[in-house]
């Protein structure tokens, strides 16, 4: 059996180590986050995930890259492969998308900085919010335009510093493990 990477570029595959490494860190240095802060961060991240998905739908519809769209979402006939969408999108919109991605990261980071004062707890809130935002993003896309049709569908995950490609299951797995890592770390901190 040959070994192959799931995501491209190769280093994106290392994202799977983030929740594992964070959990191990939090076992040695417990996080101090209230359940209330995690709930508020989850609400923010879920709402923001929906906003992000909506922006993607608008961008595709406005640029003619949403097959079957004629003014109503019920007519959408699937979505072209993500790499193809990236090639067909005008370069000015790709630049705008890079800036939007950077703004998204700044918003999630700002929320984490406002939630708690300790660095390891801020990291936990950022990762928690990022993971929930990511899951909410895919759920919202599926709910609005029925994409992804399968977790095997390929996606452009980010454009910074270069385009990242992976099947949808990969970011969902990393995000799910991240949520689990925060919950387990919070649970073990509450018991300790």
Helices and strands as residue ranges (DSSP letters): G 10-15, H 16-28, H 35-62, G 73-75, H 82-88, H 91-115, H 119-145, E 154-158, E 164-167, H 168-191
